[in-house]
């Protein structure tokens, strides 16, 4: 059995990417395949995942995955290792988002965001990390959001899930200290995907999926815990905590978009939200149109 510690060249590493059929997840897979990684794409839309794998080449494997199901996630990880070998890196990338006033958010949207964005990450870490620890090396990279530190109006539950993810990863990182298993949270601002339709980018420049993908690849080459995209967002968010509340509020209101105002009277998000959030919980693999807010 080949055991690889976290860090070093991407080439040859076995990497599983959840929500990898389209958008950000697909771009992460592309960057890693181009760097020589052996990639497994997991997505609820297996047909789209297979099409992406065929296009990416490099021996990329597509598997069905619903991150809201423990049985599905466990089966995905087992099948990934059977096809490519022991897992070096898990990229938790699947996620969904509803935008609007907190008191108008449907229960189905709340349940889906908790099931995928928070419970899906917890499930992935809990299932993948023990085997990595036993082998003495590995890495779990989670694509979170700058909403892990900030909370735009109109994204209350989404921000809550991302705050929860960062808190969970912070604790797990300490439990894994000295084990050889690295934990990374990648936190981008707004990403230009179809999910961003009708929303506001705020004070930061709009990112493209490849910016997030390159940040993930960089974090695999040189593991660190927090990676913000762009890099200045993290220090700014931390500096803001030192300001008096009134001044902090004034600064954040200039930087952070008011998504309630942005989507008011708009139906441009209806297609995505109906498809991704319209039914019962169980939306693993919908990161294809994920959007991260600052």
C-alpha positions, 0 to 999 in steps of 0.5 A: 500500500502506498501511503502519502503524507499531505502536501507535495506534488499533486501528480499521482495522488488519489483525489475524490471530489464531491459535487464534481459534475459541473461548475466549481467541482468540475473545474477542481477535477480538471485542474487536478487531472491536468496536474496528474492526480487520479481523480474520482468525481462523485455527484448525484447526477451520475450521467453528468458526472460520467460526461465530465469524466469522459471529457476530462480523461486521464482515467477520471472515474465517475460515481454516484453520490448523495452526500446527504446519505451515509450509505451513499457516501460510504459506498462512494469512498469504498468504490473510489478506493477500489478503482483508484487506490487508497484515498489521499485527498477528499474534496468536500465540494457539494453544496446548495443555497437558497436566498431571500428573507429569513422568514420566507425561507421554505422548510425544504430549503432549510433542510437541504442546506443543513443536509448537504452543506453541513451534515454532508461535510461532517459525514465526509470527514467522519467517513474518510478521516479515520482511514487516512489517520490509520495510514498515517497521511491524507488531507480533507479539503472543504470548499466552504465560503467567505460566509463562514466568517461573514453573513450576508442578509438573505443568506442566514441559513446558508451562512449558518451552515458555513459557520458550522462547517468552519467550527467543525473543521477547527475542532477536528483539526485539533483532534487530528493534530500529529496524525499526518492528516491535514484539514483545509477550509477554502473560503471564496467570495462570489463565484460566477456560476449560474447560481449567482443569477440575480444576486449581488457581488458586493465589494469584492471582485467576481471570481471564476470557478478556476480561481477556486480550483487553483486555490484547492490545488495550491492547498493540496501542494502546500496544506494550510488550514484556512485559504480565502479567495482572494487572499486579502479577505481573511485578514480583512474579516479578522481585522473587522472583529477588532472594530467597535460594533457600530464601526464594524457594522458600517464597514460590513454594510459597504462590503457585504451584499444585501441579498434580500434587496438584490433578489427582491422582485426577481425570478431569475433564481427560480429555476435553480432553487426549484431544481436544487431545493424543491424537494425532500432533503438529499441533494448531494452533488449540487455544488455545480452551481454553487455561489459563495458570498463575502 
